[in-house]
Amino acid sequence: MPLPAFMRTFPALDLPFPDDTVRTSAVRSEAGLVVFFTFLKDFDLPPHSHGAQWGSVIEGGIEFTIGGVTRRYGPGDSYDIPAGTVHSARISAGTVAVDVFEEPDRYPLRG
């Protein structure tokens, strides 16, 4: 299920990932950052940590390792990553997810 056209017009993020791998649409406020991710290719996200993050899979699947525990998330599943918790992910091509970051400046807007 592709995102509606109006959501695809939200600003993209300047990510350290190839443009042909992931597409983003973001909404930022002073309180946080909401990002709609569309993964065009399989993607391995290396272990890292940051402020709190909550997300939900809309389509496809993500295998997250959060704080040493690995679990597969599919459409309708949500995940909660507490601030400072090391996590990594294997994300399948075709996955669409929404993530909310407590850090409004977690990623810069493109442009």
VEXKEDREN-469733 format. One record per residue (C-alpha): residue in one letter; x, y, z. Coordinates in Angstrom, 2 decimals. Example, Ala and Ser with C-alpha at 12.3 -4.5 7.8 and 13.67 -1.06 7.14 Angstrom:
2
<miba><r>A</r><xx>12.30</xx><yy>-4.50</yy><zz>7.80</zz></miba>
<miba><r>S</r><xx>13.67</xx><yy>-1.06</yy><zz>7.14</zz></miba>
// end
This chain:
111
<miba><r>M</r><xx>0.00</xx><yy>0.00</yy><zz>0.00</zz></miba>
<miba><r>P</r><xx>1.78</xx><yy>3.16</yy><zz>-1.14</zz></miba>
<miba><r>L</r><xx>1.42</xx><yy>6.29</yy><zz>0.94</zz></miba>
<miba><r>P</r><xx>-1.22</xx><yy>8.77</yy><zz>-0.25</zz></miba>
<miba><r>A</r><xx>0.09</xx><yy>11.37</yy><zz>-2.72</zz></miba>
<miba><r>F</r><xx>-0.25</xx><yy>14.26</yy><zz>-0.26</zz></miba>
<miba><r>M</r><xx>1.98</xx><yy>12.45</yy><zz>2.27</zz></miba>
<miba><r>R</r><xx>4.64</xx><yy>11.82</yy><zz>-0.36</zz></miba>
<miba><r>T</r><xx>4.94</xx><yy>15.61</yy><zz>-0.75</zz></miba>
<miba><r>F</r><xx>6.12</xx><yy>16.04</yy><zz>2.87</zz></miba>
<miba><r>P</r><xx>9.81</xx><yy>16.97</yy><zz>3.04</zz></miba>
<miba><r>A</r><xx>12.35</xx><yy>14.19</yy><zz>2.59</zz></miba>
<miba><r>L</r><xx>15.14</xx><yy>13.61</yy><zz>5.07</zz></miba>
<miba><r>D</r><xx>18.86</xx><yy>13.88</yy><zz>4.41</zz></miba>
<miba><r>L</r><xx>19.80</xx><yy>10.34</yy><zz>5.43</zz></miba>
<miba><r>P</r><xx>23.16</xx><yy>8.58</yy><zz>5.31</zz></miba>
<miba><r>F</r><xx>21.54</xx><yy>5.85</yy><zz>3.17</zz></miba>
<miba><r>P</r><xx>21.35</xx><yy>5.55</yy><zz>-0.63</zz></miba>
<miba><r>D</r><xx>18.34</xx><yy>7.24</yy><zz>-2.30</zz></miba>
<miba><r>D</r><xx>17.62</xx><yy>4.07</yy><zz>-4.28</zz></miba>
<miba><r>T</r><xx>17.23</xx><yy>2.13</yy><zz>-1.01</zz></miba>
<miba><r>V</r><xx>14.89</xx><yy>4.22</yy><zz>1.14</zz></miba>
<miba><r>R</r><xx>12.41</xx><yy>7.03</yy><zz>0.50</zz></miba>
<miba><r>T</r><xx>11.19</xx><yy>9.31</yy><zz>3.30</zz></miba>
<miba><r>S</r><xx>8.44</xx><yy>11.82</yy><zz>4.01</zz></miba>
<miba><r>A</r><xx>8.65</xx><yy>13.70</yy><zz>7.30</zz></miba>
<miba><r>V</r><xx>6.69</xx><yy>15.99</yy><zz>9.59</zz></miba>
<miba><r>R</r><xx>8.69</xx><yy>17.89</yy><zz>12.21</zz></miba>
<miba><r>S</r><xx>7.56</xx><yy>19.87</yy><zz>15.24</zz></miba>
<miba><r>E</r><xx>9.37</xx><yy>21.26</yy><zz>18.26</zz></miba>
<miba><r>A</r><xx>8.27</xx><yy>18.14</yy><zz>20.15</zz></miba>
<miba><r>G</r><xx>9.45</xx><yy>15.42</yy><zz>17.75</zz></miba>
<miba><r>L</r><xx>9.86</xx><yy>14.01</yy><zz>14.26</zz></miba>
<miba><r>V</r><xx>7.41</xx><yy>11.74</yy><zz>12.40</zz></miba>
<miba><r>V</r><xx>8.88</xx><yy>9.87</yy><zz>9.43</zz></miba>
<miba><r>F</r><xx>7.18</xx><yy>7.68</yy><zz>6.84</zz></miba>
<miba><r>F</r><xx>9.80</xx><yy>5.27</yy><zz>5.48</zz></miba>
<miba><r>T</r><xx>9.43</xx><yy>3.29</yy><zz>2.25</zz></miba>
<miba><r>F</r><xx>12.20</xx><yy>0.74</yy><zz>1.69</zz></miba>
<miba><r>L</r><xx>12.89</xx><yy>0.03</yy><zz>-1.97</zz></miba>
<miba><r>K</r><xx>15.56</xx><yy>-2.61</yy><zz>-1.32</zz></miba>
<miba><r>D</r><xx>16.43</xx><yy>-4.98</yy><zz>1.51</zz></miba>
<miba><r>F</r><xx>18.30</xx><yy>-2.98</yy><zz>4.13</zz></miba>
<miba><r>D</r><xx>20.45</xx><yy>-3.78</yy><zz>7.17</zz></miba>
<miba><r>L</r><xx>20.50</xx><yy>-1.03</yy><zz>9.79</zz></miba>
<miba><r>P</r><xx>23.61</xx><yy>-1.40</yy><zz>11.97</zz></miba>
<miba><r>P</r><xx>23.45</xx><yy>-1.29</yy><zz>15.78</zz></miba>
<miba><r>H</r><xx>23.02</xx><yy>2.23</yy><zz>17.17</zz></miba>
<miba><r>S</r><xx>21.15</xx><yy>4.19</yy><zz>19.83</zz></miba>
<miba><r>H</r><xx>19.52</xx><yy>7.60</yy><zz>20.22</zz></miba>
<miba><r>G</r><xx>16.50</xx><yy>9.17</yy><zz>21.93</zz></miba>
<miba><r>A</r><xx>13.20</xx><yy>7.32</yy><zz>22.25</zz></miba>
<miba><r>Q</r><xx>11.54</xx><yy>5.94</yy><zz>19.11</zz></miba>
<miba><r>W</r><xx>8.13</xx><yy>4.42</yy><zz>18.49</zz></miba>
<miba><r>G</r><xx>7.04</xx><yy>2.91</yy><zz>15.18</zz></miba>
<miba><r>S</r><xx>4.55</xx><yy>0.77</yy><zz>13.35</zz></miba>
<miba><r>V</r><xx>4.84</xx><yy>-1.38</yy><zz>10.25</zz></miba>
<miba><r>I</r><xx>2.26</xx><yy>-0.50</yy><zz>7.60</zz></miba>
<miba><r>E</r><xx>3.36</xx><yy>-3.02</yy><zz>4.98</zz></miba>
<miba><r>G</r><xx>6.18</xx><yy>-5.57</yy><zz>4.69</zz></miba>
<miba><r>G</r><xx>8.35</xx><yy>-6.61</yy><zz>7.59</zz></miba>
<miba><r>I</r><xx>11.18</xx><yy>-5.61</yy><zz>9.91</zz></miba>
<miba><r>E</r><xx>13.31</xx><yy>-7.88</yy><zz>12.05</zz></miba>
<miba><r>F</r><xx>14.41</xx><yy>-5.70</yy><zz>14.97</zz></miba>
<miba><r>T</r><xx>16.96</xx><yy>-6.50</yy><zz>17.62</zz></miba>
<miba><r>I</r><xx>16.15</xx><yy>-4.16</yy><zz>20.50</zz></miba>
<miba><r>G</r><xx>18.23</xx><yy>-4.39</yy><zz>23.65</zz></miba>
<miba><r>G</r><xx>19.49</xx><yy>-7.83</yy><zz>22.60</zz></miba>
<miba><r>V</r><xx>16.03</xx><yy>-9.28</yy><zz>21.88</zz></miba>
<miba><r>T</r><xx>15.18</xx><yy>-10.11</yy><zz>18.25</zz></miba>
<miba><r>R</r><xx>11.59</xx><yy>-10.09</yy><zz>16.99</zz></miba>
<miba><r>R</r><xx>9.89</xx><yy>-9.91</yy><zz>13.59</zz></miba>
<miba><r>Y</r><xx>7.30</xx><yy>-7.14</yy><zz>13.08</zz></miba>
<miba><r>G</r><xx>4.69</xx><yy>-7.20</yy><zz>10.33</zz></miba>
<miba><r>P</r><xx>1.76</xx><yy>-5.02</yy><zz>9.25</zz></miba>
<miba><r>G</r><xx>-0.07</xx><yy>-3.60</yy><zz>12.25</zz></miba>
<miba><r>D</r><xx>2.73</xx><yy>-4.39</yy><zz>14.70</zz></miba>
<miba><r>S</r><xx>4.31</xx><yy>-1.55</yy><zz>16.64</zz></miba>
<miba><r>Y</r><xx>7.62</xx><yy>-1.28</yy><zz>18.47</zz></miba>
<miba><r>D</r><xx>8.86</xx><yy>0.96</yy><zz>21.25</zz></miba>
<miba><r>I</r><xx>12.57</xx><yy>1.66</yy><zz>21.62</zz></miba>
<miba><r>P</r><xx>13.47</xx><yy>3.41</yy><zz>24.88</zz></miba>
<miba><r>A</r><xx>16.03</xx><yy>6.23</yy><zz>24.79</zz></miba>
<miba><r>G</r><xx>19.61</xx><yy>4.96</yy><zz>24.73</zz></miba>
<miba><r>T</r><xx>18.69</xx><yy>1.35</yy><zz>23.86</zz></miba>
<miba><r>V</r><xx>20.97</xx><yy>-0.24</yy><zz>21.27</zz></miba>
<miba><r>H</r><xx>18.98</xx><yy>-1.58</yy><zz>18.33</zz></miba>
<miba><r>S</r><xx>19.50</xx><yy>-2.82</yy><zz>14.77</zz></miba>
<miba><r>A</r><xx>17.19</xx><yy>-4.01</yy><zz>12.01</zz></miba>
<miba><r>R</r><xx>16.85</xx><yy>-6.08</yy><zz>8.85</zz></miba>
<miba><r>I</r><xx>14.20</xx><yy>-4.46</yy><zz>6.70</zz></miba>
<miba><r>S</r><xx>12.62</xx><yy>-6.19</yy><zz>3.71</zz></miba>
<miba><r>A</r><xx>12.21</xx><yy>-4.44</yy><zz>0.36</zz></miba>
<miba><r>G</r><xx>8.67</xx><yy>-3.10</yy><zz>0.04</zz></miba>
<miba><r>T</r><xx>8.36</xx><yy>-2.30</yy><zz>3.73</zz></miba>
<miba><r>V</r><xx>6.48</xx><yy>0.86</yy><zz>4.66</zz></miba>
<miba><r>A</r><xx>6.72</xx><yy>2.03</yy><zz>8.27</zz></miba>
<miba><r>V</r><xx>6.02</xx><yy>5.13</yy><zz>10.31</zz></miba>
<miba><r>D</r><xx>8.47</xx><yy>6.09</yy><zz>13.06</zz></miba>
<miba><r>V</r><xx>8.17</xx><yy>8.80</yy><zz>15.67</zz></miba>
<miba><r>F</r><xx>11.37</xx><yy>10.14</yy><zz>17.22</zz></miba>
<miba><r>E</r><xx>11.46</xx><yy>12.19</yy><zz>20.41</zz></miba>
<miba><r>E</r><xx>14.35</xx><yy>14.18</yy><zz>18.92</zz></miba>
<miba><r>P</r><xx>12.97</xx><yy>16.73</yy><zz>16.44</zz></miba>
<miba><r>D</r><xx>16.44</xx><yy>17.01</yy><zz>14.86</zz></miba>
<miba><r>R</r><xx>17.18</xx><yy>13.27</yy><zz>14.69</zz></miba>
<miba><r>Y</r><xx>17.62</xx><yy>13.65</yy><zz>10.93</zz></miba>
<miba><r>P</r><xx>17.90</xx><yy>16.89</yy><zz>8.97</zz></miba>
<miba><r>L</r><xx>15.31</xx><yy>17.77</yy><zz>6.36</zz></miba>
<miba><r>R</r><xx>16.63</xx><yy>17.63</yy><zz>2.81</zz></miba>
<miba><r>G</r><xx>17.11</xx><yy>20.88</yy><zz>0.96</zz></miba>
// end
